[in-house]
Amino acid sequence: MLIIQKPILPEWEGVTPESSPEGIVLSLNKPYGWTSADAVRKIKFTLQKEWKLKNLKVGHAGTLDPLATGILLICIGKATKAVESLQAQEKEYIASIRLGATTPCFDLEKEIDHIYPYDHITRAAVEKALESMIGPQDQMPPQFSAKIVDGARAYEWARSGVQAPLKPASIEIYAAHLLQYRLPDLVVQIRCSKGTYIRALARDLGLTLGSGAHLTDLIRSQNGSFMLDRSVTMEDFTKIFGH
């Protein structure tokens, strides 16, 4: 299986499905504002045009929210068979979290709906709260999520004003480190299992601290052995394949 990541190599311009029969995995630094499906569509369209193909299998391993950036693994051709194993890998995130306010989706896609006090929160309290989150746990997914409930996405229920009957999911937080403390803003490094919603972790952190919280920025900095500094930007990709 061919892995496309930095450094950009000239020979990548000659890559084709025939030259990579086991498929291709592209480590993409997903652009801000793009859905994971947007990235898949753009890459699929570009490659079909470049390779003069009518049909090409392209998928992604592990969804990133539109307002998140960082590693999104794009599986091309027979590499789509590896999606589940790639999704199962441990992940690392750098999360910017604002205390004292919540939004319905736990990030900036929706307006603030509630304001809470946060002056009582100390650095020591944040570190203790993060430490308490480490380990296996059942996490309640956000209502605004791609979870399928009775044939529809949870966010479709939420947009129609109905609470989807979501169930907690088993996840594990391996590590959570406070990188920056400037009230009301925190920056936290999180290592976790697949299926973890960092938006939900921000919600839970706010509750633990006796306040509210939501994400203001999220970067997936590692996915298994894939590192952000070696991920390819969309500009890199179009330079190689968008002729």
PLY file of the C-alpha trace (Angstrom):
ply
format ascii 1.0
element vertex 243
property float x
property float y
property float z
element edge 242
property int vertex1
property int vertex2
end_header
0.00 0.00 0.00
1.44 3.37 -1.03
1.50 6.11 1.62
1.45 9.66 0.29
2.77 12.24 2.72
5.55 14.84 2.92
8.17 15.29 1.63
6.57 15.79 -1.79
8.40 13.47 -4.18
8.57 14.01 -7.98
7.78 10.35 -8.64
4.34 10.80 -7.06
3.27 12.51 -10.26
3.45 9.13 -11.96
1.31 7.35 -9.38
-1.65 5.44 -10.82
-3.94 2.63 -9.62
-1.84 0.27 -11.78
1.41 1.37 -10.13
-0.17 0.95 -6.68
-2.32 -2.20 -6.89
-2.71 -2.42 -3.09
-4.18 1.06 -3.02
-3.08 4.46 -1.72
-3.42 6.18 1.65
-3.11 9.96 1.54
-2.37 11.71 4.84
-4.28 14.96 4.28
-4.26 18.07 6.45
-7.98 18.78 6.09
-8.79 22.42 5.33
-10.80 24.45 7.86
-14.49 24.60 6.99
-14.46 21.47 4.83
-16.42 18.40 5.80
-14.62 15.06 5.53
-17.00 14.24 2.68
-15.99 17.47 0.90
-12.36 16.33 0.97
-13.24 12.87 -0.35
-15.33 14.34 -3.19
-12.58 16.78 -4.23
-9.88 14.10 -4.23
-12.07 11.56 -6.01
-13.07 14.05 -8.74
-9.46 15.18 -9.24
-8.09 11.64 -9.49
-10.86 10.41 -11.79
-10.04 13.30 -14.12
-6.26 12.83 -13.82
-6.41 9.06 -14.30
-9.30 9.15 -16.82
-11.43 6.78 -14.72
-15.21 6.63 -14.46
-15.19 4.68 -11.20
-12.78 4.99 -8.31
-13.23 3.98 -4.68
-12.27 6.76 -2.26
-13.11 6.97 1.45
-11.81 8.40 4.70
-10.75 6.80 7.97
-12.16 8.80 10.86
-14.41 11.83 10.41
-13.20 15.33 11.26
-15.76 18.06 11.96
-15.89 20.98 9.48
-14.31 23.41 11.97
-11.47 20.99 12.78
-8.21 20.69 10.86
-5.41 18.16 10.88
-4.92 14.58 9.77
-7.65 13.02 7.67
-6.59 9.70 6.14
-7.95 9.35 2.60
-8.07 5.76 1.30
-7.96 5.29 -2.47
-8.64 2.15 -4.48
-8.06 -1.12 -2.62
-6.83 0.85 0.40
-10.51 1.44 1.25
-10.40 -2.08 2.71
-8.07 -0.69 5.40
-10.49 2.01 6.59
-11.58 0.15 9.73
-8.04 -0.70 10.85
-6.90 2.89 10.28
-9.92 4.23 12.18
-9.05 1.98 15.11
-5.66 3.64 15.64
-4.97 5.87 18.65
-5.39 9.57 17.93
-3.99 12.80 19.33
-5.69 16.20 19.30
-4.82 19.75 20.27
-8.07 21.29 21.53
-8.72 24.97 22.27
-11.54 25.17 24.82
-13.35 28.25 26.10
-14.88 28.11 29.57
-17.95 30.02 30.69
-20.24 29.40 27.73
-21.90 26.57 25.83
-23.27 26.10 22.34
-25.80 23.47 21.19
-23.12 21.60 19.18
-20.26 22.19 21.67
-18.20 24.13 19.11
-18.48 27.34 17.04
-20.91 26.02 14.43
-23.79 27.35 16.57
-24.20 30.54 18.59
-23.67 30.59 22.37
-26.83 29.49 24.18
-25.83 29.78 27.86
-23.32 31.79 29.91
-21.73 30.46 33.11
-19.31 31.81 35.73
-15.68 30.72 35.42
-13.69 33.01 37.74
-13.61 30.25 40.37
-11.65 27.90 38.07
-7.95 27.58 38.86
-5.17 25.93 36.87
-4.97 23.22 39.54
-8.71 22.56 39.20
-8.39 22.18 35.42
-5.46 19.77 35.76
-7.35 17.72 38.35
-10.44 17.61 36.13
-8.40 16.45 33.13
-6.73 13.76 35.22
-10.16 12.49 36.30
-11.12 12.01 32.64
-8.29 9.58 31.87
-9.30 5.95 31.40
-12.09 3.86 29.83
-15.53 5.46 29.96
-18.94 5.74 28.37
-19.22 9.04 26.51
-22.54 10.55 25.41
-22.14 11.75 21.79
-23.29 15.27 20.85
-26.78 15.69 19.46
-25.15 17.45 16.52
-23.16 14.43 15.37
-23.10 11.93 12.51
-24.33 9.08 14.72
-27.10 7.14 12.97
-30.29 6.76 15.02
-33.30 4.98 13.49
-31.97 5.51 9.98
-31.15 9.22 10.31
-28.10 11.18 11.44
-28.35 12.66 14.93
-27.71 16.15 13.52
-30.76 15.73 11.26
-32.88 15.06 14.36
-31.31 18.06 16.11
-31.89 20.43 13.18
-35.58 19.49 13.22
-35.76 20.34 16.93
-35.93 16.73 18.16
-33.49 15.11 20.59
-32.20 11.86 19.10
-32.27 8.91 21.55
-28.49 8.56 21.61
-26.66 5.93 23.64
-23.28 6.34 25.36
-20.30 4.95 23.45
-17.34 3.14 25.03
-14.16 5.17 24.55
-10.84 5.64 26.33
-8.80 8.74 27.12
-5.13 7.74 27.35
-3.71 11.15 28.28
-4.89 14.73 28.73
-2.36 17.53 29.31
-3.02 21.21 29.90
-0.78 23.13 27.48
-2.11 26.63 28.11
-4.21 28.26 30.83
-5.48 31.79 30.13
-9.00 32.12 31.47
-11.45 31.68 29.93
-9.34 29.86 27.34
-7.50 26.56 27.64
-5.39 24.54 25.23
-5.36 20.80 25.92
-3.48 17.91 24.31
-5.56 14.73 24.26
-4.67 11.16 23.29
-7.70 8.92 22.86
-9.33 5.92 21.24
-11.44 5.90 18.12
-14.97 7.24 18.45
-14.03 9.94 20.96
-15.82 13.25 20.49
-13.51 16.03 21.66
-16.52 18.37 21.59
-18.18 16.11 24.14
-15.00 16.06 26.22
-15.10 19.88 26.28
-18.72 19.71 27.44
-17.82 17.26 30.20
-14.82 19.34 31.28
-17.06 22.36 31.72
-19.52 20.35 33.81
-16.73 18.93 35.98
-15.45 22.45 36.63
-18.89 23.79 37.56
-19.19 25.89 34.44
-19.84 25.50 30.71
-17.35 24.97 27.89
-17.10 24.62 24.14
-14.42 24.08 21.51
-12.99 27.07 19.69
-10.41 25.15 17.66
-9.44 21.52 17.10
-6.43 19.96 15.37
-5.91 16.23 14.87
-2.15 16.13 15.30
-1.57 12.37 15.09
-3.39 9.28 13.81
-1.49 6.11 14.64
1.94 6.55 13.03
0.76 9.44 10.83
2.02 12.86 11.98
0.60 16.28 11.15
3.92 17.77 10.04
4.10 15.15 7.27
0.51 15.51 6.10
-0.20 16.91 2.65
-2.25 20.07 2.20
-4.95 20.31 -0.45
-2.64 22.73 -2.29
0.11 20.07 -2.26
-2.35 17.51 -3.61
-3.55 19.67 -6.49
0.07 20.45 -7.45
0.74 16.72 -7.79
-2.51 15.48 -9.32
-4.56 18.49 -10.43
-3.03 18.90 -13.90
0 1
1 2
2 3
3 4
4 5
5 6
6 7
7 8
8 9
9 10
10 11
11 12
12 13
13 14
14 15
15 16
16 17
17 18
18 19
19 20
20 21
21 22
22 23
23 24
24 25
25 26
26 27
27 28
28 29
29 30
30 31
31 32
32 33
33 34
34 35
35 36
36 37
37 38
38 39
39 40
40 41
41 42
42 43
43 44
44 45
45 46
46 47
47 48
48 49
49 50
50 51
51 52
52 53
53 54
54 55
55 56
56 57
57 58
58 59
59 60
60 61
61 62
62 63
63 64
64 65
65 66
66 67
67 68
68 69
69 70
70 71
71 72
72 73
73 74
74 75
75 76
76 77
77 78
78 79
79 80
80 81
81 82
82 83
83 84
84 85
85 86
86 87
87 88
88 89
89 90
90 91
91 92
92 93
93 94
94 95
95 96
96 97
97 98
98 99
99 100
100 101
101 102
102 103
103 104
104 105
105 106
106 107
107 108
108 109
109 110
110 111
111 112
112 113
113 114
114 115
115 116
116 117
117 118
118 119
119 120
120 121
121 122
122 123
123 124
124 125
125 126
126 127
127 128
128 129
129 130
130 131
131 132
132 133
133 134
134 135
135 136
136 137
137 138
138 139
139 140
140 141
141 142
142 143
143 144
144 145
145 146
146 147
147 148
148 149
149 150
150 151
151 152
152 153
153 154
154 155
155 156
156 157
157 158
158 159
159 160
160 161
161 162
162 163
163 164
164 165
165 166
166 167
167 168
168 169
169 170
170 171
171 172
172 173
173 174
174 175
175 176
176 177
177 178
178 179
179 180
180 181
181 182
182 183
183 184
184 185
185 186
186 187
187 188
188 189
189 190
190 191
191 192
192 193
193 194
194 195
195 196
196 197
197 198
198 199
199 200
200 201
201 202
202 203
203 204
204 205
205 206
206 207
207 208
208 209
209 210
210 211
211 212
212 213
213 214
214 215
215 216
216 217
217 218
218 219
219 220
220 221
221 222
222 223
223 224
224 225
225 226
226 227
227 228
228 229
229 230
230 231
231 232
232 233
233 234
234 235
235 236
236 237
237 238
238 239
239 240
240 241
241 242
